[in-house]
């Protein structure tokens, strides 16, 4: 239905990602879930195959592709059915690193971005704090100037890749007296081998078990001011721009993951017999599957509309308006839709759907995060309401 969006290069890339997932991720799903970690060699392998840098310019170590390569990458990771691993890899490719490509100096690109795209270094994005989740303007982690250095104190929480990250794209407060408060935030690149840095708890999550999520602590950590990304005290704007790619990836993975659950559930319904016929033949379930497919197609269309506008904006920001409204709508709809679809598919499986050994249980748990992470559904509604003048 949506194939006209993709060139032969996109299709070849998609096939390569799918084959890799089937070969190197899906067979190890239980291991990753049990260890609550996607091992470092998976990041290195994704880098070696060119997946992490597909849409970055060649000058930064990427392949120079457009955002539709990210669409293929995100959708195929979601179809693999291991949302924690998908999240860890997407933080690496589309959340912690694009802002380095956009703002980084040549030195920063060489030291941080290039090894992230090869998978040599693992990246994390450090924004959320114990007292500041969606309210980014209220972060309290400070970066105080001291000569040619910053001294960083504070804490972050719910940080994906937090236990094994080599560096963090870190939001800090550089002007504690700024009015309004969002005007005093900056972004810095923070190597995790810095003295005074420590990992707190590795957090236990409801789902997405194959990713590591951690609390991080900064106690008098000294980093050079050359690790500042962009301009000092402009970090809030950079973070909001960066969120657009993260939220769009969330919408894409939600729709693609739910579609794969729908497909697998349909296969199950054609094989499972009840009262002398396949259960998919009962009218109530035929109608449910039609409803779900309609929602899936609507969500994919909304996400692709946002992706198209976002891709055009990335290629020529001066001529093409940003896609904040469309991305927010896609994130809102796809996150809520995926939960409805997967919950209905679990019901369709009956008792089997409630068993941890079957894929549907993990999908049901994992999908619950999407309406929370990267900006809650309620925040998406606030953003959209402003764009329509409410």
C-alpha positions in Angstrom: 0.0 0.0 0.0 2.8 2.4 0.9 5.5 1.0 -1.3 5.6 3.9 -3.7 7.4 5.9 -1.0 10.6 3.8 -1.4 13.3 3.5 -4.0 15.1 0.3 -4.9 17.9 1.5 -2.6 15.5 1.8 0.3 14.1 -1.7 -0.5 17.6 -3.2 -0.5 18.4 -1.5 2.7 15.1 -2.7 4.3 15.8 -6.3 3.2 19.4 -6.1 4.7 18.0 -4.9 8.0 15.3 -7.6 8.1 17.7 -10.4 7.2 20.1 -9.2 9.9 17.3 -9.0 12.5 16.2 -12.6 11.6 19.7 -13.9 11.7 21.3 -12.1 14.7 18.6 -10.6 16.9 15.4 -12.7 16.8 17.3 -16.0 17.8 18.8 -14.3 20.8 15.6 -12.6 22.0 15.3 -14.6 25.2 18.9 -14.0 26.1 18.6 -10.2 25.7 15.4 -10.2 27.7 16.8 -12.3 30.5 20.0 -10.2 30.7 18.1 -6.9 30.4 20.7 -5.8 27.9 21.5 -5.7 24.2 25.2 -6.6 24.1 27.8 -4.3 22.7 28.5 -6.5 19.7 25.0 -5.9 18.3 25.8 -2.1 18.2 29.2 -2.9 16.5 27.5 -5.2 14.0 24.8 -2.6 13.2 27.6 -0.1 12.6 29.7 -2.4 10.5 26.7 -3.0 8.2 26.0 0.7 7.8 22.7 0.7 9.5 23.5 3.3 12.2 24.7 6.0 9.8 22.4 5.5 6.8 21.0 9.0 6.9 24.1 10.8 8.1 26.3 12.6 5.6 29.4 10.9 4.3 31.6 13.6 5.9 30.3 12.4 9.3 30.9 8.7 8.5 27.4 8.0 7.2 26.0 6.9 3.8 24.3 10.2 2.9 20.8 8.8 2.7 17.4 10.5 3.4 15.0 10.1 6.3 13.3 7.2 4.5 16.2 5.0 5.3 15.4 5.7 9.0 11.8 4.7 8.3 13.0 1.4 6.9 15.5 0.9 9.8 12.9 1.7 12.5 10.1 -0.4 11.0 12.3 -3.5 10.5 13.6 -3.2 14.1 10.0 -3.0 15.3 9.0 -6.0 13.2 11.7 -8.1 14.9 9.5 -8.0 18.0 12.2 -7.0 20.5 11.3 -3.4 21.4 14.1 -3.0 24.0 16.7 -3.8 21.5 15.0 -1.6 18.9 15.0 1.3 21.4 18.6 1.0 22.3 19.7 1.0 18.6 17.4 3.8 17.7 18.7 5.9 20.6 22.1 5.4 19.1 21.1 6.3 15.5 18.2 8.7 15.9 18.1 10.3 19.4 21.5 10.9 20.9 23.5 11.5 17.6 21.5 13.6 15.1 22.1 16.8 17.1 25.8 16.1 16.9 25.6 15.9 13.2 23.6 19.1 13.1 25.7 21.2 15.5 29.0 19.4 16.1 32.4 20.8 15.3 34.8 18.7 13.2 36.5 17.7 16.4 33.3 16.7 18.1 32.2 14.7 15.0 35.5 12.9 14.9 35.6 12.1 18.6 31.9 11.2 19.2 29.7 10.9 16.2 31.9 8.8 13.9 32.6 6.1 16.5 28.9 6.1 17.4 27.9 5.4 13.8 30.4 2.6 13.5 29.1 1.1 16.8 32.5 1.5 18.4 31.1 3.8 21.1 27.6 3.5 22.6 25.6 6.7 23.0 22.9 7.8 25.4 20.6 10.8 25.6 20.5 12.4 29.0 17.5 14.7 29.4 15.0 13.3 31.9 15.6 13.9 35.6 13.9 12.7 38.8 12.0 15.9 39.0 11.8 16.9 35.3 10.3 14.5 32.7 8.3 16.1 30.0 9.0 19.5 31.6 12.5 19.8 30.1 12.7 23.5 31.0 12.9 22.5 34.7 16.0 20.4 34.6 18.4 21.0 37.5 21.6 19.3 36.5 24.1 22.2 36.3 27.2 22.9 34.3 29.3 25.6 36.0 32.1 27.4 34.1 35.5 27.0 35.6 38.2 28.5 33.2 38.1 26.4 30.1 36.0 23.6 31.7 32.5 22.9 32.9 31.9 21.3 36.3 28.7 19.2 36.2 26.6 18.2 39.1 23.2 16.5 39.2 21.3 13.4 38.2 19.4 11.8 35.3 17.0 9.0 35.3 15.3 6.6 32.8 18.3 6.7 30.5 18.3 4.1 27.8 21.8 2.6 27.2 22.7 4.1 30.5 24.7 1.2 32.0 27.0 0.8 29.0 27.1 4.2 27.2 30.6 5.6 26.3 29.2 9.1 26.1 26.0 11.0 26.8 24.4 13.8 24.8 23.6 15.7 28.0 21.2 18.5 28.8 22.5 20.8 31.5 21.6 24.1 33.1 24.4 26.7 32.4 22.5 29.8 33.6 20.5 29.1 36.8 19.1 32.6 36.9 17.8 32.7 33.3 14.2 34.0 32.8 12.4 32.2 31.4 14.0 29.1 32.9 14.3 27.3 29.5 16.7 30.0 28.3 19.5 28.7 30.6 19.8 25.2 29.2 22.7 23.9 27.1 23.8 20.6 25.5 27.2 19.1 26.1 28.9 15.8 25.1 29.9 13.9 28.2 32.3 11.0 28.2 31.3 8.5 30.9 34.9 7.8 31.9 34.9 11.3 33.5 35.9 11.3 37.1 32.9 11.8 39.4 30.4 10.1 37.1 28.6 7.0 38.4 25.8 4.7 37.4 23.1 4.4 40.0 20.4 1.7 39.8 19.8 -0.3 36.7 16.1 0.2 36.6 13.5 -2.6 36.4 10.9 -1.9 33.7 7.4 -3.3 32.9 8.5 -4.0 29.4 11.4 -3.4 26.9 13.5 -5.7 29.0 16.2 -6.1 26.4 17.4 -2.6 26.9 19.3 -1.3 29.9 17.8 1.7 31.6 19.6 3.5 34.4 19.9 6.3 36.9 23.1 8.4 36.4 24.9 10.7 38.9 27.3 13.6 38.2 29.4 14.8 41.2 31.8 17.5 40.3 32.5 16.1 36.9 34.9 18.2 34.9 34.7 18.3 31.1 36.3 20.8 28.6 34.1 23.6 27.3 35.0 22.4 23.8 32.4 19.7 24.4 29.6 22.3 24.3 27.2 21.6 21.4 26.2 24.7 19.5 25.8 27.9 21.5 25.6 28.1 25.3 22.0 28.6 26.6 20.5 27.5 23.3 20.1 23.9 24.4 16.3 23.9 24.9 15.7 24.8 21.3 18.1 22.1 20.2 16.4 19.5 22.4 12.9 20.4 21.1 14.2 20.1 17.5 15.9 16.8 18.3 12.7 15.5 19.9 10.9 15.6 16.5 13.0 12.8 15.1 12.6 10.8 18.3 8.9 11.2 18.3 8.5 10.3 14.6 10.6 7.1 15.2 8.2 6.3 18.0 5.2 6.6 15.8 6.8 4.5 13.1 7.9 1.7 15.4 4.5 1.7 17.1 2.6 1.3 13.8 5.1 -1.3 12.4 5.3 -3.3 15.5 1.5 -3.4 15.9 1.1 -4.4 12.2 3.5 -7.4 12.7 1.4 -8.5 15.7 -1.7 -8.2 13.6 -0.1 -10.3 10.9 1.0 -13.0 13.3 -2.4 -13.0 15.0 -4.1 -13.5 11.6 -1.9 -16.5 10.9 -2.8 -17.9 14.3 -6.5 -17.4 13.7 -6.4 -19.3 10.5 -4.9 -22.3 12.2 -6.6 -22.3 15.6 -9.9 -24.3 15.5 -12.9 -23.7 17.7 -16.4 -25.1 17.3 -15.3 -26.8 14.1 -13.8 -23.9 12.2 -10.9 -21.5 12.3 -11.6 -18.8 14.9 -10.9 -16.1 12.3 -14.0 -17.2 10.5 -16.3 -16.0 13.3 -17.9 -12.8 12.2 -17.0 -10.9 15.4 -13.3 -11.5 14.8 -13.4 -10.9 11.1 -14.9 -7.5 11.9 -12.3 -6.8 14.6 -9.5 -7.6 12.2 -10.9 -5.2 9.6 -11.2 -2.5 12.3 -7.6 -3.1 13.3 -6.3 -3.1 9.8 -8.1 0.2 9.1 -6.5 1.7 12.2 -3.0 0.4 11.2 -3.3 1.9 7.7 -4.5 5.2 9.1 -1.6 5.3 11.5 1.0 4.4 8.9 -0.4 7.0 6.5 -0.2 9.7 9.2 3.3 8.7 10.2 4.4 8.7 6.5 2.9 12.1 5.9 4.9 13.4 8.9 8.0 11.6 7.6 7.6 13.1 4.2 7.4 16.6 5.6 10.2 16.0 8.1 12.5 14.7 5.3 11.8 17.8 3.2 12.5 20.0 6.1 15.8 18.3 6.9 16.9 18.6 3.3 16.0 22.3 3.0 15.0 24.0 6.3 14.9 27.4 4.8 12.2 26.5 2.3 10.2 23.8 4.1 8.3 24.3 7.3 9.0 22.0 10.2 6.7 19.0 10.8 6.1 19.4 14.6 2.3 19.3 14.3 2.3 16.3 12.0 4.8 14.4 14.0 2.9 15.1 17.2 -0.3 13.9 15.6 1.5 10.7 14.4 3.1 10.1 17.8 -0.3 10.6 19.6 -2.3 8.4 17.2 0.1 5.6 16.6 1.0 5.2 20.3 -2.6 4.9 21.3 -3.6 2.9 18.3 -0.8 0.3 18.8 -2.0 -0.3 22.3 -5.6 -0.9 21.2 -4.6 -3.2 18.4 -2.2 -5.3 20.4 -4.6 -5.6 23.3 -7.3 -6.9 21.0 -4.8 -9.3 19.5 -4.0 -10.6 22.9 -7.7 -11.1 23.6 -7.9 -13.0 20.3 -5.2 -15.5 21.6 -7.3 -16.3 24.7 -5.3 -18.0 27.4 -2.3 -18.4 25.2 -2.0 -14.7 24.9 -1.6 -14.4 28.7 1.4 -16.7 28.7 4.9 -15.2 28.8 6.2 -17.9 26.5 4.2 -16.5 23.6 5.2 -13.4 21.6 2.0 -11.5 22.2 2.6 -11.1 25.9 5.9 -9.3 25.4 4.5 -7.2 22.6 1.6 -6.1 24.9 4.0 -5.1 27.7 6.5 -3.4 25.4 4.0 -1.3 23.6 2.8 0.5 26.7 5.8 2.7 26.8 5.2 4.4 23.5 2.5 6.8 24.8 4.9 7.8 27.6 8.5 7.9 26.2 9.6 10.9 24.1 6.7 13.0 25.3 3.5 11.7 26.7 0.2 11.6 24.7 -1.0 14.4 26.9 2.0 16.6 25.9 1.4 15.8 22.3 -2.2 17.1 22.6 -0.9 20.3 24.2 1.6 20.8 21.3 -1.1 20.1 18.7 -3.6 22.5 20.4 -1.1 25.3 20.1 -0.6 24.7 16.4 -4.3 24.9 15.7 -4.7 28.1 17.7 -6.3 26.8 20.9 
